[in-house]
Amino acid sequence: NFINVSGQQFNTIHVMDDHFYEEVNEVIQREPGEGQDPEILGQLASIGIKKGQPFKPDARMQKILKEAADVAAVTVRALASRPREDMFYYYPGNGVWTTPFPGGSYQFLDKNNARYLDARAYFHFYATGITPAMVQAPYGKGSTYAVAYMDSTGNPLDGTKTYKVHVPANVPGKSFWSFTLYDNQTRAMLQTDQQFPGIDMNKKDLVKNADGSYDIYFGFKAPEGKEANWLQTAPGKGWNMIWRIYGPTKPWYDRSWKIGDPEVVK
C-alpha cells in the first residue's frame, strides 16, 4: 500500500524520555526475533522487554527507566555536539567539523577490533541509516559527511546570529556538494520559512567567487546581496549542519583540501 506523503506534515521524531522504551517494545513485538541481535535482546529482556510478553514496568522500574532515559539523552547530545577526543575531528585542533566515523569504520571498530561505543551512540542518535558507502567507498564513489555544531570560536551555532562558511575552489567531489541544516532539539531538518533547509552546488542562481570558491551564509535574515547563497535559521533555536560531498576524491581524505569553519558575520 503506497501512501503519498508529499506536502504532508507528520512526526518522525523518536521520543527522548522514558516513553522511548515503549517504542522499543513495539519494535520487538512486531519484528521476528531472528532479525535482532541476541545480545541486545538479552539486555532488553533484563528490563522487561520480551517478545510475546506485555511490557509493564512497576513503579520502581519506571523510576529507573526515567532516570536512564534522561541521562542517556543528555550524554548522547554532548557526544554529538562537542566530542572530546581528537579522533572525531576532521582537522584536530584546527577546525570544528566532526565525523561520526572515527577510524573510518561504519562498524565503529578500531584497528584492534574494539568498538568505539561513543561513536556508535553519536551516529545512531544523529542519523537514520547507515551503509559502508558512507565510509569505505573508493575515491570518486559513495559519500562523506562532516558535522558542525560550533562556530570558529567554539561557540554553539545560534539561530539569532549570521554565519559564513567559505568553500574553497576545486571541491574534491565527482558528483556534488551540499549543506543541510538540522534542529538540535528534534534532530530533524530545521523548520523555517524556506521550503528546504539545504543548498547545493546545483542551485541555478548560486554565486561563485572569481577564484572558483563559494561563500555560503546562514542566519535569520540574508545579508544584503547574498540571498542566492543563503540558508535561513530560526531565532531561539540551536542548530547544526552537515556538509556532504558525493563522490569524494583523494584531497578530501588526505585533508589537503579543507572546508572553512562557520564564522560569525558582524
C-alpha positions as CSV (number, residue, x, y, z in Angstrom):
1,N,0.0,0.0,0.0
2,F,1.8,3.1,-1.2
3,I,0.9,6.3,0.7
4,N,1.8,9.6,-0.9
5,V,3.0,11.9,1.8
6,S,4.3,14.7,-0.4
7,G,3.5,18.0,1.2
8,Q,2.1,16.4,4.3
9,Q,3.4,17.1,7.8
10,F,3.9,14.1,10.1
11,N,6.0,13.3,13.1
12,T,9.0,11.1,12.5
13,I,10.9,12.1,15.7
14,H,11.6,9.4,18.3
15,V,10.9,10.4,21.9
16,M,13.8,11.1,24.3
17,D,12.1,10.4,27.6
18,D,11.1,7.1,29.2
19,H,8.4,6.6,26.6
20,F,11.4,5.5,24.4
21,Y,11.2,2.1,25.9
22,E,7.6,1.7,24.8
23,E,8.8,2.4,21.2
24,V,11.5,-0.2,21.6
25,N,9.0,-2.7,22.9
26,E,6.7,-2.0,19.9
27,V,9.6,-2.9,17.5
28,I,10.4,-6.1,19.4
29,Q,6.8,-7.2,19.4
30,R,6.4,-6.5,15.7
31,E,9.6,-7.9,14.3
32,P,10.8,-11.6,14.3
33,G,13.4,-12.4,17.0
34,E,15.7,-13.8,14.4
35,G,16.2,-10.3,13.0
36,Q,17.6,-8.9,16.2
37,D,21.0,-9.1,17.9
38,P,20.8,-11.8,20.7
39,E,23.0,-9.5,22.9
40,I,20.6,-6.6,22.5
41,L,17.6,-8.9,23.1
42,G,19.2,-10.1,26.3
43,Q,19.7,-6.5,27.5
44,L,16.1,-5.6,26.7
45,A,14.8,-8.7,28.5
46,S,16.6,-7.6,31.7
47,I,14.4,-4.5,31.8
48,G,11.2,-6.4,30.9
49,I,11.0,-6.1,27.2
50,K,10.4,-9.6,25.8
51,K,8.7,-10.7,22.6
52,G,5.3,-12.1,23.2
53,Q,5.0,-10.6,26.7
54,P,3.5,-7.4,27.9
55,F,5.9,-4.6,28.9
56,K,4.6,-3.4,32.3
57,P,7.4,-2.0,34.5
58,D,6.4,-1.5,38.1
59,A,6.9,1.8,40.0
60,R,10.5,1.0,40.9
61,M,11.4,0.1,37.3
62,Q,9.6,3.1,35.9
63,K,11.8,5.4,38.1
64,I,14.9,3.6,36.9
65,L,13.9,3.9,33.3
66,K,13.1,7.5,33.5
67,E,16.4,8.4,35.1
68,A,18.2,6.2,32.5
69,A,16.5,8.0,29.6
70,D,17.3,11.4,31.0
71,V,20.9,10.6,31.5
72,A,21.2,8.9,28.1
73,A,19.6,11.9,26.3
74,V,22.0,14.5,27.7
75,T,25.0,12.2,27.3
76,V,24.5,11.5,23.7
77,R,23.7,15.1,22.9
78,A,27.0,16.0,24.4
79,L,28.8,13.3,22.4
80,A,27.3,14.6,19.2
81,S,27.7,18.4,19.8
82,R,31.1,18.6,21.4
83,P,33.2,15.4,21.2
84,R,36.2,15.4,23.5
85,E,38.6,13.1,21.5
86,D,40.6,14.3,18.6
87,M,39.6,11.2,16.5
88,F,36.2,12.7,16.0
89,Y,37.5,15.8,14.2
90,Y,38.5,16.1,10.6
91,Y,41.1,18.7,11.5
92,P,42.0,18.2,15.1
93,G,43.0,21.4,16.8
94,N,42.3,23.3,13.6
95,G,38.6,23.1,12.9
96,V,35.2,22.3,14.2
97,W,34.0,19.8,11.7
98,T,33.4,16.3,13.1
99,T,32.9,12.8,11.8
100,P,30.7,10.1,13.4
101,F,33.1,7.5,11.9
102,P,36.4,7.9,13.7
103,G,38.8,5.4,12.3
104,G,36.9,5.2,9.1
105,S,34.7,2.2,10.0
106,Y,31.0,2.0,9.5
107,Q,31.0,-0.7,12.2
108,F,32.8,1.7,14.6
109,L,35.8,-0.6,15.0
110,D,39.3,0.4,15.7
111,K,42.4,-1.3,14.3
112,N,42.3,-3.8,17.2
113,N,38.7,-4.7,16.5
114,A,37.4,-2.8,19.6
115,R,34.2,-0.9,19.1
116,Y,34.0,2.9,19.6
117,L,30.9,2.9,21.7
118,D,30.7,6.7,21.9
119,A,30.9,7.0,18.1
120,R,28.2,4.4,17.6
121,A,26.0,6.2,20.1
122,Y,26.6,9.6,18.4
123,F,25.8,8.3,14.9
124,H,22.6,6.4,15.7
125,F,21.3,9.3,17.8
126,Y,22.0,11.7,15.0
127,A,21.3,9.7,11.8
128,T,18.6,7.4,10.5
129,G,20.5,5.0,8.2
130,I,24.0,3.6,7.7
131,T,25.9,2.0,4.8
132,P,29.5,1.1,4.1
133,A,29.5,3.5,1.2
134,M,29.4,6.4,3.8
135,V,33.0,5.5,4.7
136,Q,34.7,2.8,2.7
137,A,33.8,3.6,-0.9
138,P,36.7,4.0,-3.4
139,Y,37.7,7.5,-4.4
140,G,35.0,9.2,-6.5
141,K,32.3,6.9,-5.2
142,G,29.9,6.9,-2.2
143,S,29.6,10.0,0.0
144,T,31.2,11.7,3.0
145,Y,29.7,13.7,5.9
146,A,31.1,16.4,8.1
147,V,29.0,17.9,11.0
148,A,29.4,21.3,12.6
149,Y,27.6,22.3,15.9
150,M,30.0,25.1,16.7
151,D,31.4,28.3,15.1
152,S,35.1,29.0,14.5
153,T,35.4,30.3,18.1
154,G,33.9,27.1,19.6
155,N,30.6,28.6,20.5
156,P,27.3,26.8,19.6
157,L,25.6,27.8,16.4
158,D,22.9,30.3,17.3
159,G,19.7,31.0,15.3
160,T,19.9,34.7,16.0
161,K,23.4,35.2,14.5
162,T,24.6,35.2,10.9
163,Y,27.5,33.0,9.8
164,K,29.6,32.4,6.7
165,V,31.3,29.2,5.6
166,H,33.9,29.5,2.9
167,V,34.0,26.7,0.4
168,P,37.4,26.8,-1.4
169,A,37.7,26.2,-5.1
170,N,38.0,22.7,-6.5
171,V,35.8,20.9,-4.1
172,P,37.1,17.2,-4.1
173,G,33.9,15.6,-5.3
174,K,32.9,13.8,-8.5
175,S,29.2,14.5,-8.2
176,F,28.2,17.4,-6.0
177,W,28.4,19.0,-2.6
178,S,25.7,20.4,-0.2
179,F,24.8,21.9,3.1
180,T,21.7,20.9,5.2
181,L,20.6,22.4,8.5
182,Y,19.2,20.5,11.4
183,D,17.4,21.4,14.7
184,N,19.5,20.5,17.8
185,Q,16.4,19.6,19.8
186,T,14.5,17.4,17.3
187,R,17.4,16.2,15.1
188,A,15.0,16.8,12.2
189,M,15.7,19.3,9.4
190,L,15.4,22.9,10.6
191,Q,11.9,24.4,10.0
192,T,12.0,27.9,8.6
193,D,10.2,30.0,6.0
194,Q,12.3,28.4,3.4
195,Q,10.8,25.2,1.9
196,F,14.0,23.2,2.2
197,P,16.8,23.9,4.7
198,G,19.5,23.0,2.3
199,I,21.7,24.4,-0.5
200,D,23.9,22.6,-3.0
201,M,26.2,23.4,-6.0
202,N,23.5,22.6,-8.5
203,K,21.4,25.6,-7.3
204,K,20.9,27.6,-10.5
205,D,21.5,31.1,-9.1
206,L,24.3,30.1,-6.7
207,V,27.0,32.8,-6.9
208,K,30.6,31.7,-7.4
209,N,33.6,33.9,-6.4
210,A,36.1,34.9,-9.1
211,D,38.6,32.3,-7.9
212,G,36.0,29.4,-8.1
213,S,35.3,29.3,-4.4
214,Y,31.9,29.9,-2.7
215,D,30.7,31.8,0.4
216,I,27.6,30.3,2.0
217,Y,25.6,32.4,4.5
218,F,23.4,31.2,7.4
219,G,21.1,33.4,9.5
220,F,17.6,34.5,10.2
221,K,17.9,37.3,7.5
222,A,20.1,37.1,4.4
223,P,22.9,39.6,4.2
224,E,22.3,42.2,1.6
225,G,23.2,40.9,-1.9
226,K,23.8,37.4,-0.6
227,E,20.3,36.0,-0.9
228,A,21.2,33.3,-3.5
229,N,23.9,31.9,-1.2
230,W,21.9,32.0,2.0
231,L,20.1,29.4,4.2
232,Q,17.7,30.6,6.9
233,T,17.9,29.8,10.6
234,A,15.4,30.3,13.4
235,P,15.9,32.7,16.3
236,G,15.8,30.9,19.7
237,K,16.9,27.6,18.2
238,G,20.2,25.9,18.3
239,W,21.1,24.3,15.1
240,N,23.8,22.3,13.3
241,M,24.7,21.5,9.8
242,I,26.0,18.7,7.6
243,W,28.4,19.3,4.8
244,R,28.2,16.5,2.3
245,I,30.3,15.5,-0.7
246,Y,29.1,12.9,-3.1
247,G,31.8,11.1,-4.9
248,P,34.6,12.4,-2.6
249,T,38.1,12.2,-4.0
250,K,41.7,12.0,-2.6
251,P,42.1,15.6,-1.4
252,W,39.2,15.2,0.9
253,Y,40.6,12.1,2.6
254,D,44.2,13.3,2.8
255,R,43.0,16.7,4.2
256,S,44.9,18.7,1.6
257,W,41.6,20.5,0.8
258,K,39.8,22.0,3.9
259,I,36.3,23.3,4.3
260,G,36.1,26.6,6.2
261,D,34.6,26.8,9.7
262,P,31.4,28.7,10.3
263,E,32.4,32.3,11.1
264,V,30.2,34.9,12.7
265,V,29.3,37.8,10.3
266,K,29.1,41.2,12.1
